[in-house]
């Protein structure tokens, strides 16, 4: 199954975030969240949003939504602001601490946004931010330019789709690289159906018999599979147990 990515549009509702000449950070963040999410969904990722309208959320609520979603990656989208107008410009990505997937995603996004035309201010370590330190999955906060910079706003508005594509590309490249580094997991397939009802029926039967079954959807097929094993002999043992129960099975791998 594709990775699940939760996208947080920063601020919202009674907390608009930074503002500049009538422009609100919360509005820019929501528009960008939808654009990035649409690209990721089209590319096969499972996308969840912390908010889909101008609702008020605390940072704690955003982290709780992310944790409840079971997502593999958390991306929070924002616009930066300075002490006075047009003082700074550029993009910056924030993470809780160095290393791992979060740093790779953060670096990728910053580099990709630089190709759009933003100045690259790099990756910054910020362990004090709730959406970074209370999320259970790797988390990255993206400052997509300064909202009080005319230069950044021009790039954001005139190259908006390219900005969204750059963020999505940075995410996808890191996740794909991470998957390449993972050893394969072995699983046992017990059936594949175009009709989900048939897949659900088989899934229910297997679960009632105590098997760790799940459905994996790919290539327009609902594939009913059992287990994810790091060792081949574990999968072979499970396949034999299923065959002894009368199931028609075969071994395969899964990410």
C-alpha positions in Angstrom: 0.0 0.0 0.0 1.2 3.5 -0.8 2.6 5.7 2.0 0.1 7.8 3.9 1.1 11.5 4.0 -0.7 14.0 6.2 -0.6 17.6 5.1 -1.2 20.4 7.5 -2.2 23.8 6.3 -0.8 26.0 9.1 -2.9 28.2 11.3 -6.6 28.7 10.3 -9.8 30.2 11.6 -9.3 32.8 14.4 -5.5 32.3 14.0 -4.6 33.6 10.5 -0.9 33.4 11.1 1.2 36.2 9.5 -0.6 38.8 7.5 0.6 41.3 4.9 -1.5 43.9 3.0 -4.7 41.8 3.5 -3.0 38.6 2.7 -3.3 35.8 5.3 -0.8 33.0 5.9 -3.6 30.5 6.7 -5.2 31.1 3.3 -2.0 30.7 1.4 -1.2 27.5 3.4 -4.5 25.9 2.7 -4.4 26.6 -1.0 -0.9 25.2 -1.2 -1.9 22.1 0.9 -4.6 21.2 -1.6 -2.3 21.7 -4.5 0.5 19.5 -3.0 -2.0 16.9 -1.9 -3.6 16.6 -5.3 -0.2 15.9 -6.9 0.7 13.3 -4.3 -2.7 11.6 -4.6 -2.4 11.5 -8.4 1.0 9.8 -7.9 -0.6 7.1 -5.8 0.0 8.3 -2.2 -2.6 8.2 0.5 -3.2 11.9 1.4 -4.9 13.2 4.6 -5.4 16.8 5.6 -5.5 18.3 9.1 -8.0 20.9 7.8 -9.9 21.4 4.6 -11.5 24.8 5.4 -10.8 27.9 7.5 -11.3 26.2 10.8 -9.5 27.0 14.1 -7.0 24.4 15.3 -4.4 24.5 18.0 -1.0 23.1 17.2 -1.7 20.3 19.7 -4.9 19.4 17.8 -3.0 19.3 14.5 -0.4 16.9 16.1 -3.2 14.7 17.5 -5.0 14.5 14.1 -1.7 13.4 12.5 -1.1 10.8 15.2 -4.6 9.4 14.9 -4.3 9.1 11.1 -1.5 6.6 11.2 0.4 8.5 8.6 4.0 7.8 7.6 5.0 11.5 7.1 3.7 14.8 8.3 4.2 18.0 6.3 3.1 21.4 7.7 2.9 24.3 5.2 3.4 27.9 6.3 4.6 31.3 5.1 7.4 33.1 7.0 7.4 36.7 8.3 10.1 39.1 9.4 10.3 42.0 11.9 9.5 44.5 9.0 8.2 44.3 5.5 10.6 43.1 2.7 13.4 42.6 5.2 14.1 38.9 4.2 13.1 36.5 1.4 13.6 32.8 0.8 12.3 29.3 1.8 13.3 27.4 4.9 12.4 23.9 6.2 12.2 23.0 9.9 12.7 19.7 11.6 12.8 18.4 15.2 16.3 17.0 14.9 18.9 15.9 12.4 19.0 12.6 10.6 16.6 10.1 9.0 13.7 10.6 6.6 12.7 14.0 8.0 16.1 15.6 7.2 16.1 14.1 3.7 12.6 15.3 3.0 13.4 18.8 4.4 16.6 19.1 2.3 14.9 17.9 -0.8 12.0 20.3 -0.5 14.4 23.3 0.1 16.5 22.3 -2.9 13.5 21.8 -5.2 12.0 25.2 -4.2 15.3 26.8 -5.0 14.9 25.7 -8.6 11.5 27.5 -8.7 13.2 30.8 -7.9 13.2 31.1 -4.1 16.3 31.7 -2.1 17.3 28.6 -0.3 17.7 29.3 3.5 18.3 25.7 4.2 17.1 23.3 6.9 16.8 24.5 10.5 16.6 22.4 13.7 13.6 23.5 15.8 12.8 21.0 18.6 10.5 23.5 20.3 7.7 23.3 17.8 4.7 21.2 18.8 3.8 20.0 15.3 7.4 18.6 15.1 7.9 17.3 18.6 4.5 15.8 19.3 4.0 14.0 16.0 4.9 10.3 16.1 6.0 10.1 12.4 8.8 12.1 10.7 7.7 15.7 10.4 8.7 18.7 8.3 7.5 22.3 8.5 7.9 24.2 5.2 8.2 28.0 5.3 7.2 28.7 1.6 8.7 32.1 1.3 8.1 35.3 3.4 4.5 36.6 3.2 5.8 40.1 3.8 8.3 39.9 0.9 7.0 41.2 -2.4 9.6 39.2 -4.2 8.5 35.9 -2.5 4.9 36.7 -3.1 5.4 37.2 -6.7 7.1 33.8 -7.0 4.4 32.2 -4.9 1.6 33.6 -7.0 3.1 33.4 -10.6 4.8 30.1 -10.1 2.3 28.6 -7.7 1.8 25.2 -9.4 5.6 24.8 -9.8 5.9 25.6 -6.1 3.4 22.8 -5.2 5.2 20.4 -7.6 8.5 21.2 -6.1 7.3 20.3 -2.6 5.6 17.1 -3.8 8.8 16.2 -5.7 10.9 16.6 -2.7 8.6 14.4 -0.7 8.4 11.7 -3.3 12.1 11.5 -4.0 12.9 11.0 -0.3 10.2 8.4 0.1 11.2 6.5 -3.0 14.8 6.6 -1.9 13.8 5.3 1.5 11.9 2.4 0.0 14.9 1.5 -2.2 16.9 1.1 1.0 14.4 -1.2 2.7 14.8 -4.9 2.3 11.7 -6.6 0.8 9.0 -8.1 3.1 7.5 -11.4 2.1 3.8 -11.9 2.1 1.3 -14.6 1.1 -1.5 -13.7 -1.4 -4.7 -15.5 -0.9 -6.8 -13.8 -3.6 -7.1 -10.9 -6.0 -10.4 -9.3 -7.1 -11.7 -6.4 -9.1 -14.8 -6.4 -7.0 -14.1 -5.2 -3.4 -17.0 -7.1 -2.0 -15.3 -10.4 -2.8 -12.0 -9.2 -1.3 -13.8 -8.0 1.9 -15.5 -11.4 2.2 -12.2 -13.2 2.0 -10.5 -10.8 4.3 -13.3 -11.3 6.9 -13.0 -15.1 6.7 -9.2 -15.0 7.1 -9.4 -12.7 10.1 -12.1 -14.8 11.8 -9.6 -17.7 11.5 -7.0 -15.6 13.2 -4.8 -14.8 10.2 -3.1 -11.3 10.0 -4.8 -10.5 6.7 -5.1 -7.2 4.9 -6.1 -5.7 1.5 -3.5 -4.2 -0.8 -5.0 -2.2 -3.7 -2.9 -1.9 -6.9 -3.4 -2.1 -10.6 -7.2 -2.0 -10.1 -7.1 -5.2 -8.1 -8.0 -5.7 -4.4 -5.3 -8.2 -3.3 -6.0 -10.1 -0.1 -2.7 -10.8 1.6 -1.6 -12.4 4.8 1.4 -11.2 6.9 4.5 -9.2 6.2 7.6 -11.1 7.0 11.3 -10.2 6.9 12.4 -13.8 6.5 11.3 -16.0 3.6 10.9 -19.1 5.8 8.3 -17.3 7.9 6.2 -16.6 4.8 6.7 -20.2 3.6 5.4 -21.5 6.9 2.3 -19.2 6.7 1.6 -20.2 3.1 1.7 -23.9 4.1 -0.8 -23.2 6.9 -3.1 -21.5 4.5 -2.8 -24.3 1.9 -3.7 -26.8 4.7 -6.9 -24.8 5.2 -7.7 -25.1 1.5 -6.7 -21.6 0.3 -5.0 -21.2 -3.1 -2.0 -19.0 -2.4 1.4 -17.8 -3.7 4.3 -16.0 -2.2 5.2 -12.5 -3.2 6.9 -9.4 -1.7 5.6 -6.1 -0.5 7.1 -2.8 0.5 
